[in-house]
Amino acid sequence: MREPVEWPTRDPLSHRAGTTPERTACIDADTDRSWTYREFDTVVDGLAARLESLVPADEDVRIGLFASTRVDFFVAVHASFRLGATVVPLDAKLTGTELSRRLDGVDLDAVICEAATEEVAVSTATCQVTSLDEPGNGAVEALQPTEAAESVEPARWRPENEAIIMFTSGTTGDPKGVRLTMRNLISSATASAFRLGVSPGNRWLCCLPAYHMGGLAPGIRTPLYGTTLVVQEEFDATGTADALAQTGATGVSLVPTQLRRLLADGWEPASTLETVLLGGAPAGEDLLERALDAGVPVYPSYGLTETASQVATARPEQVRSAPETVGQPLVVTDVTVVDESGDPATAGDTGELVVDGPTVTPGYLDDERTEQALGTYGLHTGDVGYRDEDGQLWVLGRADDTIVTGGENVHPSEVADALREHPGVENAAVVGLPDEEWGERVAALLVPHGDQPAADALDAHLRERLAGYKLPKTIGFVPELPRTASGTVDRDAVRAQLTE
């Protein structure tokens, strides 16, 4: 008897192109250019053919994608899938030092860069470097998407195959490589569709960085749904409002800072907009009420890179009655609140959130980290919260000191280490301070080595080592850091001094 086939057997775009080739696959919001699924598939074929000529054929190929959010980024994702390769999205703002730390943890066969990231890629990567733009360095191979002379035979996929490795700092300063399978991605897309709803005419605007799960997920889900991906290279309050209206977008993923800026800019959502998926950081009751009063169909969400995006999502009607809940977990997703002893807590009791289900990563690149994170009830998130009698989830914060600024995770030790490398800094303590625009802002209390270092020199020093969102926005100087009786830095006292 023939064995049953477990879908997918090849990359999802090739399935979709053969099912609804005439539907609109993608719109470039910055140029207003669009592609049908047939046309988009042809462009993907072209890039896949060129990539195949540069990367040795192997079932364990990993391709780094070091580029900004643009249509070509998603073309490269699907071209890699066409070859059966794992995609490794990399933050286009990374310095060479930061990129090196990620590349040390993953064995890449090639890096796809762009003009803006080419110099860092060439100086850091030890594998083949290709570019989506015209190369400026002779060692870089051109990889502009073109129409393929011959189609590439789609590689065979199995649900358990590794599809993505995405880096997240999570609860430590070290970047963690999260492994996600094709099953993880499809299970997440399916669960999200049941919660948010999907129809053939849906158009989802992507204006989040595509190296984040929130920015990448729409580009993976739209071929599964047969809907349209609208790509905007960078968020801008006025420009994003125009793009939402002009493209007839029905959905968009935002972090609270972006929603706040849209409302401050006088944004009035068009009647076509059905879903604003809000995540990355707590939104706060005031922002949610302002959004609902302005007619914004806001869906507060709690998600993780380790779960391929959403864990729980509240619908607008829930936001009215319970503004700070993120709703019930999505279908096929289990969330257990565990107490300090690791046992399940009762409704209303606070504990660590542990997530299980087919969306959960099989593990990290680091086996030891995997063993620590995965337990009896699933993935230990490091987040603290509770569930009420109706099963609604309330997320109260981190169990550690991670700073979440504008949806980006910043670990204090990474920033403090970079500060201590400056010859004018003897010691440093880094904390997060409340910020109306960013949720939290990075702040540092420094003990100078002799005279206080010049602000411009300190800024230049940090920019060589850290991405822009990690730079301290508030800096104070003290003769010595405040400490507890045990000798550790008193973080509450640090916050108090920086607030003053």
N, C-alpha and C positions, 0 to 999 in steps of 0.2 A: 504493500500500500504506500502511496506517495505521502511523504511527510508534509504536514501543513506548513505554509509559508508565513513567517512572522514579518510583518511590514515594519520598516522599509527594507527593500532589497537594493536600493540605490539612493542617490541623493534626492531629497524631496522636490527640488526645483525641476528635475527631469521628469518626475511624475506629473507635476502640475502643468508643465509645458505641453504634455501630451493630452491633458484632460480639458483645460480651458485656455488654449493658446491665444484666443482673441481678447481676453480680459487684460486690463491695465495692470501691469506688474509693479511698475515703479515710476515715480515722478520726482524730478529734481526741482525742489522748491526754489532754488537760487537761479535757475535758468529756464524753468518752466518746460523743460524737455521731458518727454514721457516714453515709456517702452511697454509694449504688450508682453505677455509671457513668452510668446514665440520669439520676439526680438531680444528680450532680456536673456533668454536661454542661449541664443546665438552669440551674444556678447560674452557670456560666461564660457561658452565653448571655446571662443577665441583665446581668452586668457588662460583657460585650462590647457589648451594645446601648447601655448608658449611656455607655460610653467612646467609642463610635462617634459619639455625638451631640456630644461635646466636642472630639474630635480631628479635624482636617481629613483627609479621605480622601486618601491618598498611598501609593504603593508603598514609599516609603523612610521611613516613620514609625518613630521611635524613642521608646520610653516608659521613663522611669526609674522604678524600683520602690524607694522609700525607706521600707522597713517591716521590722519584725522577722519572725522565723520564725513563721508562723501559717498556718492553712488558707487564709485570704483571700489570703495572699501567692501561693500556688500557683494559686488561682482567677484572680488577676490575670495570672499568667504565661500560662496557657492562654487567657484572654480576649484577651490581646495577640496571641498566635499566631493566634487565630481571625480577627483583623483583618489578619493578615499583617504585623504590626509586629515590630520588633526590641525585645527586652527588655534593659534595662540595670539589673541589680541593684546597689543602693547600700547600703553599710554603714549600718545604722540608728544606729550610735554616732558617726558622723562629726560633727565640728564644722562650723560654717558655712565656716570657712577651708578645711578639708579637702574639703568637698563642692564648694566653688567650684572647686578645682583639678581635680576630675573633670569638672564640667559645662563647664569651659572647653575640654575636649578632645573633647566629643561634643555634637552639635547635637540636643537633645531637643525633641520636640513636646509632651510632657506629663510631669509627675512625679506618680506615685501615692504618697501619704504615708499616715501614720496619725496618731492624736492625739499620740503622743509625739514625732513628727518634724515635725509641721506647722509649728511656729515657724521651725525652721531651713530647711525647704523654702521657705516663703514669703519669707524674708529673702534667700535665695540664688538661687533659680531665676528665670529670665526668661521661662519658658513657662507654660502652663496648669498649675495645681496642683490635684489632686483628692485626696480622702481616702477610705480604706476605713472610717473612723469618721465620726461626726457632726462636721462642721467647727466649729472655734471662731473661724475668721477668715472674714469675709464674702467675701473674694476666692477662697476655696477651694470647689470644687464637691463635693458629696456623691457618693460612688461605692460605696455599700454594695451588695454582691452581693444581687440579688433575682431571683425567678423572672421570666423574660422573657415579655412579652406576645406577642412575635413572635420567631421564631428569626432569628439572624444568619446570613446566607449565608457559609459559611467562605471565606476568601480562598484564592486559588490559591498553592500553595507549590511551589518547585523545590528540589532538594537543595542547590544552590549558594547559595540565598538566605541572607542574614545573619539569624541567629535570636537571637543573644545577643552583647552586648558586656559583658565582665566585667573589672573593674579588678583589677590585681595589681601590687604594688610590685616583685616579682621581684628583679633584681640592682641596681636603682637606687632612689633615694629618691622619684623621680617616679612617680606612679601610671600604669601602662600599660594602655591600653584594648585588650583582647584580643578580636578578632572571631572568633566561632564560627558556622559555618553549620549548617543543618539536617542536612547530610551528616555533619559532625563529630559532632553529638549522637547520631545514629542509629548511626554506626559505633562510637562509644564504648560505647553501650548493648549493641550486638551482641557486641562483643569481650568485654565484662564478663560477659555471659550465658554465653559459651562457657567462661570461666574459673571462674566462681562457681557456675553452674547456676541454672536458673529453673524453677519449677513454678507452676501456677495458684493454689495456696493460699499462696504467699509473701506475707509482710507485712514491709515495711521501715520501721523507725523512723528518722525524721529528727529529730535533736536538735542538729545543727550549724547554724550561721548559714546561711541560704539565700542570702546574697550571696556565699558561697564555693561553688566548684564541688562540693565534697563534700556540701554541704547542698542545693544545687539539683538535682544529678544524679538523686537518687531520685524527685523530683517529675516529672521528664521521662521517666524510664525506666519507671515503673510503668504509664502508659497504653500504652506500647509492648508491655510484657509481659502486660498484663491482670491485674496483681497489685495489691496494696493498699499505699497510702502511709499511714503512721501519723505524725502530726505532733505533736511536743512543742515548745512555744514556747521552752523554755530547758532546757539540761542541768542536772540536779541528781542527785547520786549516788543518793540514796534514791528520788527521784521517777522517775528514768530506769529504775532497777532494777524498780520497781513497774510502770511502763508496759510494759517489755519482757515481763514475766510476764503482766500482765492483758490485754494485747492479743494475746497469742500471737505476738509478732513473731518472724520467722524470720531477720531480718537487721538490722544497724545499722551505721552509719558512725561511727567515733570517732577522736579524736586521742589520742596516748599519755597525756596528762594526764588525760583523762576515764576511760580504762581504769584508770589507776593509782588514781583516786579511787573507782571502783566496787569494786575489789579491796580497798582499805583500809577500805571500808564494809562488808565482809563479803559482797559479792555472790556469789550462787551462781546461775549461769545456768540458766534453765528448759530442759527437754529439747526444747522447740520451737525454740530458738535454734540456727541452723545456721551463721551467718556473722557475724563481727565484722570488718568491713573497717577496717583500721587505717592511717592515713596522716597527712600534714601535717607530720610530724617523725620523726626516728629514734626507734624504740621502745626499743632497748637489749636486750641478751640477758637481763638479770635480769627485766625486766618481762614479756618473752615467755615465759620459763620459768614464772614465777608464774601467768601467764594459762593456759597449757596445763595446769599442775598443778591449777588450779581448775576445769578442764573448759570453758574458754572456747575456742570454735572460731575462733582468731585467724588472720586473713589479712593479714600486713604488705604494704603497698602503696606504690608510688612513682608519683606522678602530678603533673600540672601543669594549671594553668588552660588553658594553650596547647594541651593535648591533650584537652580536655573531660573530664578526670579521669584514670583509670588509664593508666599506661604498662606497668607490670609488677606482678604480684601473686603472692605465695608462698602455697601451701596449707599447712595445719597440719602435714602430714607433713614438708614441707620445713623448717619452722621447727625441728623436733626435730633434724634432722641438720645444719642450717646456720642457726643462729638469727638471723644478721644479714643474710641475703640477702632481697631483695624478689622473688625468683623470676625466671622467664623472662618476657620481654615478652609481652603479650597478642597473640592472633592478629591479623594485618594490621598489626601495629606493629613497626617495625624500630628497633633501638637500635644505633648505631655508636659505639664508643669511639675518639676521635681523639686523636693525640698533639699536641705543641706545634706541629708543622709542618702540622697539619690532615689528616694521613694516618691511615687506620685502624690501631689498635693491635692487637697479638696478644693472645690469651687470657691473662689474668692481669696484663697491663700496665695501668697507671692512665692515665686521660686524661679529657677532657671528654665528657659524654654528649650525643649528637646523636640526635634522635628523628624518624622519618618515618612516613608512613602516612596513611590517610583521616581519622584523628582530629585531625591537626595543623592548627592555625589557618592560614588563608590569610594572616594578618598582623595587625599592630597598626593602630590608628588613625593612628599616625605612620609614614609611608612610609619614612623614613630608618631608623627602628628596625627595621622589617620587613626592609629590605635587609641590615642588620647581622646579624640573627638567623637568617635562612634562607640555608643554603649548599648545597653539593653533596650532602651526606648528610642534609639535613633541618634541623630546628630545633636551634640551639645552646642548650642549657639553662642553661649556667653551672654545672652540677653536675659533680662529679668522682667517678669510680668505675671499676669494671672488670667484665668478664665472665669467668667461669671456663670450663673446658673443656666443661661441660654447658650453657653459655649462660645460667647464672644471673647475675643482675645484683646488684652490690654498690655501694651509694651511700655515698661516704665523706664528703661534705659539699659546701659551696659553694666556688666558685672566687673568691668575693669575701668581703666582711665582713658580709653580711646576717645579722641576728639572727632566729632562728625561735623564738618564744616561744608555747607553747600552740597551735602550728599557724599562728600569725599571723606574717607577714613584717614585720620592722621594719628600715628602713635607718638606720644610725647618723647619717648626715649630716642627715636630716630632724629627728631629735631634737636633735642638736647645734645646728642652726640655731634651733630654738625656744628652746633654753636661752640662746643668745647674745643673743636679743632681750630678755631680762630685764636691766634696768639694773644689777643687782648681779652679773652674770656677764660677765667679760671674755673668757674662752675656755672651750671645752668639748671633751672627747673622749668618745665613746660607744662602748661595746663590749658584747658578750654574755658573760655569765659562766654557767658550768654551774649548773643548778638542778634538783633532784630532781623537783620538781612540774611545772615548765613546760618542761623540756628546756634552755632558756636563759632568763636574765632580763636585762632591759635595765639597764645600769649606766653611770654618768657620772662622769668626773673633771673637776672644775671649777676654774678660776682665778677667784677672786672679784675684783670691781671695788670695792676698799675692803673694808668689812666683809662677812662672809658673809651672804648674803640669808637671811631667815627662811624656815624650811621650809614653813610654811603659805602664805606669799606666793608662793614658787616653785612650789608645787603648784597653786595657783589659776591662776597664769600659764600653766603647761603644759596644764592641763585646758581652757583656752580655745582651744588650738591643736592638741592631739593627742588621739587616741582613747585610752581607758584602758589598753589593752594596750601602748601605746608609752611609757608613763610609766616613768622610771627607778625601779627598786626598790632600787637601791644607789647612793648618791651620796657622793663624797669630794671634799675640797678640798685643793689644793696651790698653792704659790707660782707654779709654772710647769709646763707639760706636759712630760713626758719626750719627747725627740726623738732621732732617729737622726743619724748623721754628716751625712746629706744635708739635714737640717733638717725632715724629715717627722715626724709624731707617731709615736712608738714604741708601737704598739698592744699588743705583748707586755708592755712595761713598765707601760702603763696598766692592763692586766689584773692584773698582779702587785701594783700599788699598791692597786687596788680590792679584791683578795682579802685583802690585809693589813688 
